[in-house]
Amino acid sequence: MELSWQAVVARRLARHYLGVPAKGGPADVVRAMAGAHAQVLSAAEISVALRLDGGTREDVQRALWDDRSLVKTFGPRGTVHLLPSDELASWVSALAALQPPKSTAPLVMRMTPEQTAEVIAAIGDALADDELTVDELSDEVIGRTGPWAGDLVMPAFQTFWPRWRQVIPEAANAGVLCYGPNRGRNTTYTNPHRFAPFQPVSADKALGELLRRFLWSYGPARPQHFARWLSISPVAAGKVFTERADELEEVVLDGQPAWLVRGDTDFNSPAARGVRLLPYFDAYGVGSHPRELLFPGKAWDRALARGQAGNYPLLLVDGIVAGVWHQRRNGRKLHLTVEPLRTLKPAQLRRLDEEADRLGTIVGAQPMLTIGEVTVGAHA
């Protein structure tokens, strides 16, 4: 089965609710995205809200902190993500099962497997009934393990953090740590079992579900695309594909083999049309491949950072990256600068005005749109 790039783009837009917005809630949208990158939480709120019919940042915040249908934790690439709470058991089992890269930490920082397990257990117990800042959690962990956990050996922002803190992502993958609501300007952590108790899922079942989730959102794809999405080795990604070969179906995209979940071959979505403004680290740009087709021509140099997607907010035209943009909040006004990489037609300019208005509604500000060069650098 040979697929056209246009058909693939149309299906991805539809599945990401970037064509017709979702009528459901934030968890349904995040499920369709296979996780929303939330290192910059305000960007994640926009990513999710713009896919909801009439959605705003407040809808996403309620899903996170009130009804708890979303959880903020460590996801693909070891970075902070929003994930559906009812899928957390599968996510943590899969991420814990993936072979981590070899440690490059100096010997003075490293912990034995027994020490790591001890710290994870201490974190889970400390957070079982509470939300703690990192300093409060540090006191609890060191008190439950020993002074060695508090040795200041982790270089961090011109200072040093205690040894135990390197285990925070592993504790999240063990299912005993996630983010709580901020306490003023301080981040808090808590145990997700407080609001979303779950039973462990076998590693094999969880990895299969993770692959199906990725291919549903970003397929057709190849093992190296899966590897990049998760920041794992191509060998490890290839193993996940090979062990589930009977569940997959090979197709051809741009003259290269790629894979889908077997039977998931409906590519009859309406043609991709319109203009969209995607914020930093939006899942559509980060997870979609082939990069050279999604970021054609000038977009390759302008909208990627050394081949990495997400560092620039993206202007999409008919589902393809056609520019970058920047926002600056000033009181009740939202200043938007959009830099198209090609001339926009009158209808596309009208659609861009609508997108600016939509962003203003999402964040609760009056948009002020300027078309011109974006002079700020990529987001670190």
C-alpha positions, 0 to 999 in steps of 0.5 A, spaced: 500 500 500 503 506 497 500 512 501 501 520 499 503 525 503 497 529 503 493 523 505 497 522 511 497 529 513 490 530 512 489 524 517 494 526 522 490 533 522 484 529 523 486 525 529 490 531 532 483 535 532 487 540 528 481 540 523 475 539 527 476 540 534 474 535 539 467 535 543 470 531 549 474 533 554 482 535 555 483 528 557 480 525 550 485 531 546 491 529 550 490 521 549 489 523 541 496 527 541 499 521 545 501 526 551 502 533 551 509 536 552 508 540 558 515 542 560 512 549 559 506 548 562 502 554 559 504 552 552 501 545 554 495 548 556 494 552 549 496 545 545 490 542 548 485 548 549 486 549 541 484 542 540 477 543 544 471 546 541 471 553 545 476 550 550 480 555 554 486 554 559 482 554 565 479 547 562 486 544 562 487 547 569 481 544 571 482 537 568 489 537 572 488 540 578 480 539 580 477 533 576 484 529 575 483 526 569 490 529 567 496 528 570 503 532 569 508 527 570 515 525 566 513 522 559 516 521 552 524 523 552 524 523 560 520 530 559 514 533 563 508 531 559 500 531 560 498 524 560 491 521 561 490 519 568 486 513 566 492 511 562 498 512 567 499 505 569 500 503 561 505 509 560 509 508 567 510 500 565 512 502 558 517 507 560 520 503 565 521 497 561 525 501 555 532 501 556 535 507 559 541 510 556 548 508 559 549 513 565 554 518 563 554 521 570 561 521 574 562 516 579 561 520 585 554 521 583 552 514 581 547 510 586 547 502 586 540 499 584 539 498 591 540 505 593 535 507 587 530 502 589 530 505 596 530 512 594 524 510 590 520 507 596 522 513 600 519 518 595 512 513 594 511 513 602 513 520 603 508 523 597 502 517 599 498 523 603 501 529 601 503 534 596 511 536 598 515 541 595 522 539 593 525 541 599 520 538 603 521 532 599 528 532 600 528 532 608 523 526 607 527 522 603 534 523 606 530 522 613 528 515 610 534 513 607 540 516 610 545 522 609 548 519 603 542 521 599 543 528 601 550 528 598 551 535 594 553 531 588 549 533 582 551 540 578 545 544 577 545 552 575 551 554 579 550 550 585 549 542 587 543 538 588 543 532 593 544 525 590 537 523 591 534 528 586 537 524 580 532 519 581 525 523 580 524 521 573 525 513 575 520 515 581 515 517 576 516 511 571 515 507 577 508 510 578 509 513 585 511 521 583 507 526 579 507 533 579 502 537 584 499 544 583 504 549 585 504 552 592 506 560 590 512 559 585 514 553 588 513 546 584 510 540 588 510 533 587 505 528 589 503 520 589 498 519 583 495 513 587 492 519 591 487 520 585 488 515 580 490 508 583 492 503 578 494 496 578 501 495 574 501 493 567 505 488 564 511 490 560 510 487 554 502 489 554 504 496 556 510 496 550 505 494 545 500 499 547 505 505 547 507 503 540 499 502 538 498 509 541 504 512 537 502 509 530 495 511 531 497 518 532 503 519 528 503 513 523 505 511 518 512 511 521 519 507 522 522 505 528 527 510 528 521 515 528 519 511 534 526 512 537 526 519 536 520 520 539 522 516 546 529 518 545 531 511 546 536 507 541 534 505 534 536 498 536 531 498 542 526 501 538 527 496 532 526 491 537 519 493 539 517 493 532 520 486 531 517 483 537 510 485 534 511 484 527 504 480 526 500 486 529 503 491 524 502 493 517 507 495 512 506 501 507 510 505 503 511 513 504 515 517 500 518 511 497 520 508 504 517 503 508 513 505 514 508 501 518 501 502 521 497 498 526 494 492 522 488 494 519 488 501 521 488 503 513 483 508 513 486 515 509 479 518 507 480 524 512 478 531 508 484 534 505 488 538 510 486 546 509 487 552 513 491 555 518 493 553 525 498 557 530 501 551 534 505 553 541 512 551 543 513 543 543 506 542 540 506 534 539 504 535 532 510 538 530 515 534 535 512 527 533 511 527 526 515 524 520 518 525 515 521 531 517 523 533 510 516 533 508 513 536 514 518 542 514 520 543 507 524 548 504 526 554 508 522 551 514 527 546 515 532 552 517 527 556 520 523 552 524 527 547 526 533 547 531 539 542 529 533 538 526 529 538 533 522 540 533 518 544 538 523 549 539 519 554 535 512 555 535 509 553 528 505 556 523 501 551 519 498 552 512 494 546 510 498 541 515 505 543 513 510 548 517 510 554 513 512 559 518 514 561 525 511 565 530 512 569 537 507 571 543 508 576 548 503 578 554 503 585 556 497 586 561 491 584 557 494 584 550 497 578 547 502 581 542 503 576 536 508 576 531 507 571 525 513 570 520 510 566 514 515 563 509 511 564 503 506 569 501 499 568 504 493 568 500 487 573 502 483 567 505 489 564 509 490 571 512 483 571 514 484 565 517 490 567 521 486 573 524 481 568 526 487 564 529 489 570 533 482 571 536 482 564 538 489 564 542 486 570 545 480 567 547 484 561 550 489 565 554 484 571 556 487 577 552 486 581 546 490 579 541 494 584 537 497 581 530 503 583 526 506 579 520 513 580 520 520 577 522 520 573 529 527 576 532 527 572 538 531 565 539 529 558 539 526 556 546 531 553 550 
